[in-house]
Amino acid sequence: MASWLFGSAPLYAYADPGSGILIWQMLLAGIAGALFYVRRLLRWRRDRTEKKAPQPPDE
């Protein structure tokens, strides 16, 4: 099986220009999604660790 995975054989593949654009689009969408997720995670962590100001007792 290793010889099948690492063996060299000619590949007959074709990638048209639309394929390259699709790959770039997926890459950029993944990066944008990861940035939104990280921002949300950082806000959640900040909100949990912030000290809340004590509220005056109700009278």
DRENPA-3360 file (N, C-alpha, C; in nm, 2 decimals, always signed):
BEGIN
1 = MASWLFGS = +0.08/-0.12/+0.00/+0.00/+0.00/+0.00/+0.09/+0.13/+0.00 ~ +0.20/+0.12/+0.07/+0.29/+0.24/+0.08/+0.34/+0.27/-0.06 ~ +0.37/+0.17/-0.14/+0.42/+0.19/-0.27/+0.32/+0.26/-0.36 ~ +0.19/+0.23/-0.33/+0.08/+0.29/-0.41/+0.07/+0.43/-0.37 ~ +0.08/+0.46/-0.24/+0.07/+0.60/-0.20/+0.18/+0.69/-0.24 ~ +0.30/+0.64/-0.23/+0.42/+0.72/-0.25/+0.49/+0.69/-0.38 ~ +0.44/+0.60/-0.46/+0.49/+0.58/-0.59/+0.47/+0.69/-0.69 ~ +0.55/+0.71/-0.78/+0.53/+0.81/-0.88/+0.47/+0.76/-1.00;
9 = APLYAYAD = +0.36/+0.82/-1.04/+0.30/+0.78/-1.17/+0.25/+0.91/-1.23 ~ +0.24/+0.91/-1.36/+0.19/+1.04/-1.42/+0.04/+1.06/-1.39 ~ +0.01/+1.19/-1.36/-0.13/+1.22/-1.33/-0.18/+1.30/-1.45 ~ -0.30/+1.26/-1.49/-0.36/+1.33/-1.60/-0.48/+1.40/-1.55 ~ -0.46/+1.53/-1.50/-0.56/+1.61/-1.44/-0.56/+1.74/-1.51 ~ -0.68/+1.80/-1.51/-0.69/+1.93/-1.58/-0.76/+2.03/-1.48 ~ -0.71/+2.14/-1.46/-0.77/+2.24/-1.37/-0.79/+2.37/-1.46 ~ -0.91/+2.40/-1.48/-0.94/+2.52/-1.56/-0.94/+2.65/-1.47;
17 = PGSGILIW = -0.94/+2.77/-1.52/-0.92/+2.89/-1.44/-1.03/+2.90/-1.34 ~ -1.15/+2.85/-1.36/-1.26/+2.86/-1.26/-1.22/+2.78/-1.14 ~ -1.15/+2.67/-1.15/-1.11/+2.59/-1.03/-1.02/+2.67/-0.94 ~ -0.93/+2.75/-1.00/-0.84/+2.83/-0.92/-0.91/+2.94/-0.84 ~ -1.01/+3.00/-0.90/-1.10/+3.10/-0.83/-1.17/+3.03/-0.72 ~ -1.23/+2.91/-0.75/-1.30/+2.84/-0.64/-1.21/+2.81/-0.52 ~ -1.09/+2.77/-0.55/-1.00/+2.74/-0.44/-0.97/+2.87/-0.36 ~ -0.94/+2.98/-0.43/-0.92/+3.10/-0.36/-1.04/+3.15/-0.27;
25 = QMLLAGIA = -1.16/+3.13/-0.33/-1.28/+3.17/-0.26/-1.30/+3.08/-0.14 ~ -1.28/+2.95/-0.14/-1.29/+2.87/-0.03/-1.18/+2.91/+0.08 ~ -1.06/+2.93/+0.04/-0.96/+2.97/+0.13/-0.99/+3.10/+0.20 ~ -1.04/+3.20/+0.13/-1.07/+3.33/+0.19/-1.19/+3.32/+0.28 ~ -1.29/+3.24/+0.24/-1.41/+3.22/+0.32/-1.37/+3.15/+0.45 ~ -1.28/+3.06/+0.44/-1.24/+2.99/+0.56/-1.17/+3.08/+0.66 ~ -1.08/+3.16/+0.61/-1.01/+3.26/+0.69/-1.11/+3.36/+0.75 ~ -1.20/+3.41/+0.68/-1.30/+3.51/+0.73/-1.38/+3.44/+0.84;
33 = GALFYVRR = -1.43/+3.32/+0.82/-1.50/+3.25/+0.92/-1.42/+3.22/+1.04 ~ -1.30/+3.19/+1.03/-1.21/+3.16/+1.15/-1.19/+3.29/+1.23 ~ -1.18/+3.41/+1.16/-1.16/+3.53/+1.23/-1.29/+3.57/+1.31 ~ -1.40/+3.55/+1.25/-1.53/+3.58/+1.32/-1.54/+3.49/+1.44 ~ -1.50/+3.36/+1.43/-1.51/+3.27/+1.54/-1.41/+3.31/+1.65 ~ -1.29/+3.34/+1.62/-1.19/+3.38/+1.72/-1.24/+3.51/+1.79 ~ -1.29/+3.61/+1.71/-1.34/+3.73/+1.77/-1.46/+3.70/+1.87 ~ -1.55/+3.61/+1.84/-1.65/+3.58/+1.93/-1.60/+3.51/+2.05;
41 = LLRWRRDR = -1.50/+3.42/+2.03/-1.44/+3.35/+2.14/-1.37/+3.44/+2.24 ~ -1.30/+3.54/+2.18/-1.23/+3.64/+2.27/-1.33/+3.73/+2.34 ~ -1.44/+3.77/+2.28/-1.54/+3.85/+2.35/-1.60/+3.77/+2.46 ~ -1.63/+3.64/+2.44/-1.69/+3.56/+2.54/-1.60/+3.54/+2.66 ~ -1.47/+3.52/+2.63/-1.37/+3.51/+2.74/-1.36/+3.64/+2.81 ~ -1.35/+3.75/+2.74/-1.34/+3.88/+2.81/-1.46/+3.91/+2.90 ~ -1.58/+3.88/+2.85/-1.70/+3.90/+2.93/-1.70/+3.81/+3.06 ~ -1.65/+3.69/+3.05/-1.65/+3.60/+3.16/-1.54/+3.64/+3.26;
49 = TEKKAPQP = -1.43/+3.70/+3.22/-1.33/+3.73/+3.31/-1.33/+3.88/+3.36 ~ -1.42/+3.96/+3.30/-1.43/+4.10/+3.35/-1.49/+4.10/+3.49 ~ -1.45/+4.19/+3.57/-1.51/+4.20/+3.70/-1.63/+4.29/+3.68 ~ -1.74/+4.25/+3.74/-1.86/+4.32/+3.73/-1.87/+4.42/+3.84 ~ -1.91/+4.54/+3.82/-1.93/+4.64/+3.92/-2.04/+4.60/+4.02 ~ -2.02/+4.61/+4.15/-2.12/+4.57/+4.24/-2.24/+4.66/+4.23 ~ -2.36/+4.60/+4.23/-2.48/+4.68/+4.22/-2.53/+4.71/+4.36 ~ -2.59/+4.83/+4.37/-2.64/+4.87/+4.50/-2.76/+4.78/+4.54;
57 = PDE = -2.78/+4.76/+4.67/-2.89/+4.67/+4.71/-3.02/+4.74/+4.68 ~ -3.12/+4.66/+4.65/-3.26/+4.72/+4.63/-3.32/+4.75/+4.77 ~ -3.38/+4.87/+4.77/-3.45/+4.91/+4.90/-3.60/+4.90/+4.89;
% end
